[in-house]
């Protein structure tokens, strides 16, 4: 249910269960985590096969869980989202068609989110008495702001690509999201990894700034050691 293929400097990882709109089971989450951890390329493009990006958790699995099982399933999804967030590779979500629930939460863990003109976004759990528990309540307000996050999840409504771009849910609208992944992959891998770590750093500001300066010095030293000129 999870495909993985190298495409130059980009690793394409695919939700590959189109008949179920790429809904995720526990096994699929484990496969996704393993696929992310195995990546050696500097950029990952996360995408869906078929008409949907990812419908989120497979509800046929969820409805059979007891409380203990539900908490374990939530922690499994949270762990996969952290694996995406903490991967040394830059992870681009290329969203075409619907993304819902847990699929949206995994997209929120990505570094860059790109939607096609036909992409739609929703967190419908509230309409049947649940909510996504794969880290979305933490990441969503950080990304789009508390006000828009509350309205979005409390209403359960679906938004299109233009509105998603306006509120910051995605950064670009592209007919072919792989173009963005390839643009990023053209840059120096060591700089990509450092920039991701620095921008993702949520420690106290002075600690972040010190780490930023140290990372800049390390990169410049490595650049000089290679005999390269910044003016070339």
Phi, psi and omega in degrees: 000351176236120178260152180214127182211136177284140176224081186067235181271006180245134173260117180267117177248127193237130166288116191235064175220062190299328181297336179249024183052034176062031175296148190253130172263176176300317179299320180295321177298317178297319179294321179295315179301315180296320180295318179296315183294335183274354186291135175247345179288157182285344183225138174246135170250115179263122185214169181248148175268133179095200188281356181232151172286297178192128180277359180094209181292144175288113186292338176292335174280315185297318187293343179266002183273141168273183185300315180296317179294323179296318179294321179294321179295319177297316181295325177298313178296321178298320180295320178294318178299319177294324178298319176297311184297323186264000178301139176294340177281152170283126183253120180252125173270117176259097192262115177235126183081199185288142166229128186224155169048238182298331176296320176293321180296322176292323177296323179297333179282345179288160181282324181225135176241124180238133179244146171280167178301337181264006179290140174227151191228135179200151174237081192277001185307323184298335182289340175234026169085019178230185172205160177292138184232033178253035177096003183294325181291342176272313188280324186301310179295331178293326185273316186246359181094151186297317183297308180294324180296315180297313180299319183295311184280329182284332179277331184071012184280165179256136178243150178272182186296320182297314178292322178300321177293320183296320183270358176091011179291326171234159181261336180213156171246120182221137177297328181233092183302336181298338178300319181293317178300319180291323176301313180296319184292345178287345184271169184295124183303321182294322178291321177301313182296319180292316180299320178298314180298318184292315182289330178282346185294121181249020177284175180305146191305314183298325178292318178298316183294322177296316178295324178297314180296319179297318180294322178297316178298318179297317180294318181294320178298316179295321179297315180294321181297333178278357179075019181268148176256139176292343183268358181289000000 
